[in-house]
Amino acid sequence: MKKRNMGLVLSLVLAAGTLLGACGKSDNQGTDTSKDGGKGDTFSVAMVTDSGGVDDKSFNQSAWEGIQKFGKDNGLKQGKGGYDYLQSKSDADYVTNLNTLVRQDFDLVFGVGFKLKGAIEEIAKQQKDAHFAIVDEQVDQPNVASVLFKEQEASFLAGIAAAMTTKTNRIGFIGGMESAVIERFEAGFVAGVKAANPKAVVDIDYAGAFDKAETGKAIASKMFTSGADVIFHAAGDTGNGMFTEANDRKKKNPEKEIWVIGVDRDQADMGPDIVLTSALKRVDVAVQDLSKKAMDGSFEGGKVVLYGLNEDGVGLAPINDKAPNKDAIEKAVNEWIGKIKSGAVKVPGTRDELKNFSAK
């Protein structure tokens, strides 16, 4: 009797062990650790905007469009566990917003804009198991990927277009805040103008903010009044004021030829009669590329990922059909793209480099 009981107990133990083993094997197969380090079988991504907001018609909006496309392409839904964003009303929101997304277990969290550098550094040190990416700055932490662009290459092409369009030989550049990023825009643009039209003068002014449309409007008004007939902005939401000023002037005097050049995304929708083209900074492409790498288990932590013309990270939007010499501009732009991609021309990214730049 005792032997039969003991045999029954052993049989039950073996059966339970078999079931537990089977359950454990099933769990391992159902979890794709290559995507998210074993948190679950889906990958999630989110971003924190700078104070310009997610609908700034520029930088933040481009990043959000990239995250949305990545999410939809991979069957994710907006919200926790899928893809999402938090909007920062001021610089004071950065740390809080980043922490919130980390607590919600997003696998990759983007900080959009150089102004988030300090917040990313702080949170990355505290949350060492979390993965971050910062756009437009470099953070030297093993769990942070730094996304940078060769903005000077896109703005050089914009400078070519501006130089071939101006009738007054007076061109404007509106920057947001002084920084290495906007200096790359400025240096590249001036180099492009000089390469195509050495006689042209570029008036340069900075608004001191990326979210002051009224300041952008005032600067554009001053430039147009001083004789500029083409203005390029690299100023985020501040640049929206430039579009307003140009549209207002065009309505008052439809015969007057004035043009503006957008930035980051194709901003043709800001004025079909006044937008010549846009210097594309494909934040959307970079966000999708980095998210896919992270999802596939190749997160670029501790690295700088650089996007230029050769990586399809920057470029120039189509030239407005109403531009009087559209075909000539397109031909020239394509020729310069070839030179830059081949390495025959290195576009300056700083004011010091611009001093020694020669397009010959």
RACOR-V28780 format. One record per helix or strand. SS is the DSSP state (~ for helix, > for strand). FROM is the first residue (numbers start at 0). LEN is the number of residues. If there is no record, write none. Layout:
BEGIN
<<SS:FROM:LEN> <SS:FROM:LEN>>
END
This chain:
BEGIN
<<~:1:29> <~:32:4> <>:44:4> <~:58:15> <>:77:1> <>:82:4> <~:90:13> <>:107:5> <~:113:13> <>:131:4> <>:143:6> <~:150:15> <>:169:6> <~:179:17> <>:200:6> <~:212:13> <>:229:5> <~:235:17> <>:258:6> <~:267:3> <>:274:7> <~:282:13> <>:303:4> <~:308:3> <>:313:3> <~:325:17> <~:350:5>>
END
